[in-house]
């Protein structure tokens, strides 16, 4: 089976697994629990840091606290970097989709002493997808977008994004929302994407929800229920800061700009490059 057939086959498997899942259903509000602080956060590539030693993902807040404390070992298993990182990751990737994504990124970027090898990168990407990793399908969409080992196909790219979004990948949902926002007659779907993102704790869409309400796209009851779920799942901003009593619309927009700037500054870490501590045994997810 050639690479094109393998990628198309995994896409078909993903479609079958998520066929019965509603793209805009409340089941898509998937949260993940940090094993250290036990707080639940939405599945966002920038909110968790993957540790290669034990294969767990720790939230950004705990990771920053670890850096500030000067701890030079994993917060979860208290181990340091494995002596042979790549071989350790290959053993871990047999059952761990995050580890498979780590290897895919390492081969794609040529890090950890590896040479750039796109075939190996795709091999581990498909392994991650087979293990049910939502971010893997989001990355697969780029293969169809760029025509890497497959024929460029925007339809299949969108299918990959829909699969990832159904599995809880908020990055894929934002990309899908951006695509549909450029298409005529898709406004209702755009609104639904933003409602799902807000329910999962994404503060950057809050100002848009108030705009939708003013324009009649979202009624008051839906808005209030969405804001209530946002308060429950919000991970990056205290509720009283997100909903000031005055100028709430402009403040939300300003906060969104600040977050966007912060994400641009930390984009190297989010893209899987070297993290603050030695080596690359811990990295922020890629999607």
BAZATOR-707033 format. One record per residue (C-alpha): x, z, y; residue in one letter; chain; residue number from 1. Coordinates in nm, 3 decimals, always signed. Each point is the difference from the previous one (the first is absolute). Example, Ala and Ser with C-alpha at 12.3 -4.5 7.8 and 13.67 -1.06 7.14 Angstrom:
2
u, w, v, rest, kette, nr
+1.230, +0.780, -0.450, A, A, 1 .
+0.137, -0.066, +0.344, S, A, 2 .
This chain:
287
u, w, v, rest, kette, nr
+0.000, +0.000, +0.000, X, A, 1 .
+0.153, -0.108, +0.335, X, A, 2 .
-0.006, +0.212, +0.316, X, A, 3 .
-0.300, -0.177, +0.146, X, A, 4 .
-0.202, +0.069, -0.315, X, A, 5 .
+0.111, +0.364, -0.009, X, A, 6 .
-0.099, +0.062, +0.361, X, A, 7 .
-0.334, -0.179, -0.039, X, A, 8 .
-0.065, +0.195, -0.321, X, A, 9 .
+0.060, +0.335, +0.171, X, A, 10 .
-0.227, -0.107, +0.283, X, A, 11 .
-0.275, -0.073, -0.254, X, A, 12 .
+0.050, +0.343, -0.160, X, A, 13 .
-0.030, +0.165, +0.340, X, A, 14 .
-0.319, -0.188, +0.070, X, A, 15 .
-0.150, +0.111, -0.332, X, A, 16 .
+0.091, +0.364, +0.058, X, A, 17 .
-0.151, +0.012, +0.349, X, A, 18 .
-0.287, -0.244, -0.051, X, A, 19 .
-0.266, +0.272, +0.001, X, A, 20 .
+0.148, +0.180, +0.302, X, A, 21 .
-0.168, -0.059, +0.335, X, A, 22 .
+0.255, -0.095, +0.266, X, A, 23 .
-0.193, +0.208, +0.254, X, A, 24 .
-0.116, +0.277, -0.232, X, A, 25 .
+0.077, +0.364, +0.074, X, A, 26 .
+0.201, +0.014, -0.324, X, A, 27 .
+0.268, -0.197, +0.185, X, A, 28 .
+0.081, +0.304, +0.212, X, A, 29 .
+0.284, +0.099, -0.229, X, A, 30 .
+0.212, +0.301, +0.093, X, A, 31 .
+0.320, +0.120, -0.161, X, A, 32 .
+0.113, +0.360, -0.033, X, A, 33 .
+0.350, +0.105, +0.102, X, A, 34 .
+0.145, +0.207, -0.288, X, A, 35 .
+0.180, +0.231, +0.244, X, A, 36 .
-0.257, +0.096, +0.266, X, A, 37 .
-0.302, -0.106, -0.212, X, A, 38 .
-0.159, -0.174, +0.300, X, A, 39 .
-0.191, -0.323, -0.065, X, A, 40 .
+0.090, -0.305, +0.206, X, A, 41 .
-0.119, -0.358, -0.001, X, A, 42 .
+0.205, -0.254, -0.195, X, A, 43 .
+0.219, -0.137, +0.275, X, A, 44 .
+0.347, -0.143, -0.056, X, A, 45 .
+0.136, +0.196, +0.298, X, A, 46 .
-0.140, +0.344, -0.091, X, A, 47 .
+0.189, +0.069, -0.323, X, A, 48 .
+0.364, +0.007, -0.106, X, A, 49 .
+0.092, -0.087, -0.360, X, A, 50 .
+0.264, +0.208, -0.178, X, A, 51 .
+0.190, -0.181, -0.274, X, A, 52 .
+0.120, +0.317, -0.174, X, A, 53 .
-0.342, +0.101, -0.135, X, A, 54 .
-0.217, -0.295, +0.099, X, A, 55 .
-0.238, +0.187, +0.231, X, A, 56 .
-0.109, -0.083, +0.354, X, A, 57 .
+0.009, +0.267, +0.270, X, A, 58 .
-0.180, -0.021, +0.333, X, A, 59 .
+0.194, -0.080, +0.317, X, A, 60 .
-0.062, +0.347, +0.147, X, A, 61 .
+0.163, +0.172, -0.299, X, A, 62 .
+0.283, -0.252, +0.005, X, A, 63 .
+0.068, +0.069, +0.368, X, A, 64 .
-0.010, +0.375, -0.065, X, A, 65 .
+0.253, -0.053, -0.279, X, A, 66 .
+0.234, -0.187, +0.234, X, A, 67 .
-0.030, +0.267, +0.268, X, A, 68 .
+0.078, +0.275, -0.251, X, A, 69 .
+0.317, -0.175, -0.112, X, A, 70 .
-0.107, -0.003, -0.365, X, A, 71 .
+0.211, -0.255, -0.187, X, A, 72 .
-0.212, -0.020, -0.314, X, A, 73 .
-0.352, -0.110, -0.091, X, A, 74 .
-0.271, +0.232, +0.131, X, A, 75 .
-0.197, -0.039, -0.322, X, A, 76 .
+0.249, +0.015, -0.290, X, A, 77 .
+0.300, +0.142, +0.193, X, A, 78 .
+0.228, -0.267, -0.149, X, A, 79 .
+0.243, -0.222, +0.187, X, A, 80 .
+0.052, -0.374, -0.032, X, A, 81 .
+0.029, -0.115, -0.365, X, A, 82 .
+0.358, -0.107, -0.093, X, A, 83 .
-0.111, -0.351, -0.102, X, A, 84 .
-0.292, -0.066, +0.230, X, A, 85 .
-0.097, -0.350, -0.116, X, A, 86 .
+0.006, +0.083, -0.372, X, A, 87 .
-0.193, +0.318, +0.072, X, A, 88 .
-0.260, -0.201, +0.191, X, A, 89 .
-0.034, -0.257, -0.276, X, A, 90 .
-0.077, +0.277, -0.249, X, A, 91 .
-0.243, +0.156, +0.245, X, A, 92 .
-0.169, -0.335, +0.071, X, A, 93 .
-0.124, -0.028, -0.358, X, A, 94 .
-0.298, +0.215, +0.099, X, A, 95 .
+0.042, +0.046, +0.376, X, A, 96 .
-0.130, -0.272, +0.231, X, A, 97 .
+0.178, +0.150, +0.302, X, A, 98 .
+0.335, -0.025, -0.180, X, A, 99 .
-0.072, -0.363, -0.089, X, A, 100 .
-0.074, -0.072, +0.368, X, A, 101 .
+0.327, +0.173, +0.092, X, A, 102 .
+0.193, -0.233, -0.233, X, A, 103 .
-0.185, -0.304, +0.129, X, A, 104 .
+0.096, +0.090, +0.357, X, A, 105 .
+0.361, +0.070, -0.100, X, A, 106 .
+0.037, -0.342, -0.163, X, A, 107 .
-0.179, -0.172, +0.287, X, A, 108 .
+0.223, +0.152, +0.269, X, A, 109 .
+0.323, +0.031, -0.199, X, A, 110 .
+0.042, +0.376, +0.044, X, A, 111 .
+0.133, +0.276, -0.228, X, A, 112 .
+0.290, -0.220, -0.106, X, A, 113 .
-0.226, -0.277, -0.127, X, A, 114 .
+0.023, -0.366, +0.085, X, A, 115 .
-0.306, -0.168, +0.145, X, A, 116 .
-0.196, -0.129, -0.298, X, A, 117 .
-0.352, -0.120, +0.075, X, A, 118 .
-0.085, -0.054, -0.366, X, A, 119 .
+0.077, +0.364, -0.080, X, A, 120 .
-0.186, +0.105, +0.314, X, A, 121 .
-0.311, -0.186, -0.117, X, A, 122 .
+0.042, +0.134, -0.355, X, A, 123 .
-0.015, +0.361, +0.118, X, A, 124 .
-0.275, -0.083, +0.248, X, A, 125 .
-0.219, -0.128, -0.284, X, A, 126 .
+0.091, +0.308, -0.203, X, A, 127 .
-0.119, +0.222, +0.286, X, A, 128 .
-0.324, -0.197, +0.025, X, A, 129 .
-0.054, +0.032, -0.376, X, A, 130 .
+0.039, +0.376, +0.038, X, A, 131 .
-0.278, +0.001, +0.259, X, A, 132 .
+0.206, +0.034, +0.316, X, A, 133 .
-0.220, -0.102, +0.293, X, A, 134 .
+0.294, -0.085, +0.227, X, A, 135 .
+0.128, -0.248, -0.259, X, A, 136 .
-0.306, -0.220, +0.046, X, A, 137 .
+0.046, +0.019, +0.375, X, A, 138 .
+0.354, -0.128, -0.045, X, A, 139 .
-0.118, -0.268, -0.244, X, A, 140 .
-0.210, -0.141, +0.282, X, A, 141 .
+0.323, -0.091, +0.177, X, A, 142 .
+0.107, -0.215, -0.296, X, A, 143 .
-0.312, -0.212, +0.042, X, A, 144 .
+0.040, +0.000, +0.377, X, A, 145 .
+0.361, -0.123, -0.013, X, A, 146 .
-0.026, -0.211, -0.317, X, A, 147 .
+0.264, +0.204, -0.185, X, A, 148 .
-0.004, -0.099, -0.372, X, A, 149 .
-0.363, -0.108, +0.045, X, A, 150 .
-0.183, -0.263, +0.199, X, A, 151 .
-0.082, +0.130, +0.346, X, A, 152 .
-0.367, +0.092, -0.005, X, A, 153 .
-0.182, +0.197, +0.268, X, A, 154 .
-0.299, +0.052, -0.230, X, A, 155 .
+0.212, +0.177, -0.262, X, A, 156 .
+0.181, +0.188, +0.274, X, A, 157 .
-0.334, +0.138, +0.114, X, A, 158 .
-0.098, +0.089, -0.355, X, A, 159 .
+0.323, +0.204, -0.032, X, A, 160 .
-0.077, +0.180, +0.325, X, A, 161 .
-0.354, +0.073, -0.114, X, A, 162 .
+0.126, +0.144, -0.331, X, A, 163 .
+0.250, +0.221, +0.184, X, A, 164 .
-0.264, +0.112, +0.250, X, A, 165 .
-0.244, +0.086, -0.278, X, A, 166 .
+0.274, +0.213, -0.160, X, A, 167 .
+0.049, +0.188, +0.326, X, A, 168 .
+0.291, -0.177, +0.173, X, A, 169 .
-0.079, +0.041, +0.370, X, A, 170 .
+0.279, -0.238, +0.104, X, A, 171 .
-0.164, -0.279, -0.200, X, A, 172 .
-0.339, +0.088, +0.151, X, A, 173 .
+0.143, -0.024, +0.353, X, A, 174 .
+0.151, -0.340, -0.082, X, A, 175 .
-0.328, -0.121, -0.146, X, A, 176 .
-0.184, +0.127, +0.306, X, A, 177 .
+0.242, -0.188, +0.227, X, A, 178 .
-0.061, -0.324, -0.190, X, A, 179 .
-0.377, +0.032, +0.016, X, A, 180 .
+0.011, +0.095, +0.368, X, A, 181 .
+0.128, -0.353, +0.069, X, A, 182 .
-0.284, -0.164, -0.192, X, A, 183 .
-0.346, -0.076, +0.139, X, A, 184 .
-0.294, +0.192, -0.143, X, A, 185 .
+0.213, +0.281, -0.145, X, A, 186 .
-0.068, +0.270, +0.258, X, A, 187 .
-0.212, +0.212, -0.232, X, A, 188 .
+0.279, +0.004, -0.260, X, A, 189 .
+0.254, +0.090, +0.269, X, A, 190 .
-0.219, +0.295, +0.101, X, A, 191 .
-0.032, +0.110, -0.362, X, A, 192 .
+0.379, -0.007, -0.045, X, A, 193 .
+0.042, +0.222, +0.306, X, A, 194 .
-0.263, +0.243, -0.125, X, A, 195 .
+0.183, +0.036, -0.333, X, A, 196 .
+0.334, +0.048, +0.178, X, A, 197 .
-0.147, +0.262, +0.232, X, A, 198 .
-0.160, +0.188, -0.289, X, A, 199 .
+0.343, +0.013, -0.163, X, A, 200 .
+0.158, +0.157, +0.309, X, A, 201 .
+0.136, -0.296, +0.199, X, A, 202 .
-0.015, +0.106, +0.367, X, A, 203 .
+0.095, -0.344, +0.132, X, A, 204 .
-0.347, -0.140, -0.066, X, A, 205 .
-0.197, +0.283, +0.164, X, A, 206 .
-0.016, -0.159, +0.345, X, A, 207 .
-0.129, -0.321, -0.159, X, A, 208 .
-0.284, +0.190, -0.168, X, A, 209 .
-0.129, +0.121, +0.338, X, A, 210 .
+0.019, -0.358, +0.125, X, A, 211 .
-0.197, -0.119, -0.304, X, A, 212 .
-0.262, +0.266, +0.075, X, A, 213 .
-0.031, -0.112, +0.361, X, A, 214 .
-0.044, -0.361, -0.110, X, A, 215 .
-0.259, +0.086, -0.265, X, A, 216 .
+0.215, -0.072, -0.308, X, A, 217 .
-0.009, +0.364, -0.116, X, A, 218 .
-0.294, +0.234, +0.046, X, A, 219 .
+0.037, +0.362, +0.106, X, A, 220 .
-0.063, +0.145, -0.345, X, A, 221 .
+0.271, -0.213, -0.165, X, A, 222 .
+0.241, +0.080, +0.284, X, A, 223 .
-0.056, +0.376, -0.034, X, A, 224 .
+0.040, -0.006, -0.378, X, A, 225 .
+0.317, -0.206, +0.031, X, A, 226 .
+0.147, +0.238, +0.259, X, A, 227 .
-0.084, +0.295, -0.224, X, A, 228 .
+0.192, -0.158, -0.288, X, A, 229 .
+0.284, -0.089, +0.234, X, A, 230 .
+0.033, +0.364, +0.102, X, A, 231 .
+0.011, +0.097, -0.366, X, A, 232 .
+0.266, -0.252, -0.101, X, A, 233 .
+0.203, -0.034, +0.319, X, A, 234 .
+0.369, +0.039, -0.075, X, A, 235 .
+0.187, -0.080, +0.319, X, A, 236 .
-0.193, +0.156, +0.285, X, A, 237 .
-0.189, +0.323, +0.063, X, A, 238 .
-0.371, -0.056, +0.044, X, A, 239 .
-0.014, +0.146, +0.351, X, A, 240 .
+0.274, -0.240, +0.109, X, A, 241 .
-0.173, -0.300, -0.153, X, A, 242 .
-0.335, +0.075, +0.165, X, A, 243 .
+0.061, +0.134, +0.352, X, A, 244 .
-0.309, +0.089, +0.200, X, A, 245 .
+0.086, -0.248, +0.275, X, A, 246 .
+0.145, -0.352, -0.004, X, A, 247 .
-0.020, -0.005, -0.378, X, A, 248 .
+0.011, -0.379, -0.019, X, A, 249 .
+0.309, -0.050, +0.216, X, A, 250 .
+0.176, +0.297, -0.159, X, A, 251 .
-0.054, -0.143, -0.346, X, A, 252 .
+0.149, -0.329, +0.111, X, A, 253 .
+0.300, +0.176, +0.156, X, A, 254 .
+0.057, +0.203, -0.314, X, A, 255 .
-0.017, -0.321, -0.203, X, A, 256 .
+0.272, -0.154, +0.217, X, A, 257 .
+0.222, +0.306, -0.046, X, A, 258 .
-0.043, -0.013, -0.376, X, A, 259 .
+0.075, -0.373, -0.005, X, A, 260 .
+0.326, +0.061, +0.191, X, A, 261 .
+0.093, +0.280, -0.238, X, A, 262 .
-0.061, -0.222, -0.299, X, A, 263 .
+0.216, -0.277, +0.150, X, A, 264 .
+0.284, +0.248, +0.046, X, A, 265 .
-0.025, +0.121, -0.359, X, A, 266 .
-0.066, -0.342, -0.151, X, A, 267 .
+0.340, -0.011, -0.170, X, A, 268 .
-0.086, +0.305, -0.206, X, A, 269 .
-0.348, -0.128, -0.076, X, A, 270 .
+0.145, -0.328, -0.124, X, A, 271 .
+0.204, +0.180, -0.261, X, A, 272 .
+0.338, +0.005, +0.172, X, A, 273 .
+0.231, +0.300, -0.006, X, A, 274 .
-0.168, +0.329, +0.071, X, A, 275 .
+0.142, +0.292, +0.202, X, A, 276 .
+0.176, +0.160, -0.297, X, A, 277 .
+0.277, -0.144, -0.213, X, A, 278 .
-0.060, -0.305, -0.217, X, A, 279 .
-0.332, -0.169, -0.052, X, A, 280 .
-0.140, +0.231, -0.265, X, A, 281 .
-0.294, +0.072, +0.227, X, A, 282 .
-0.176, -0.264, +0.205, X, A, 283 .
-0.327, -0.069, +0.173, X, A, 284 .
-0.233, -0.231, -0.183, X, A, 285 .
-0.013, -0.371, +0.061, X, A, 286 .
-0.315, -0.206, +0.004, X, A, 287 .
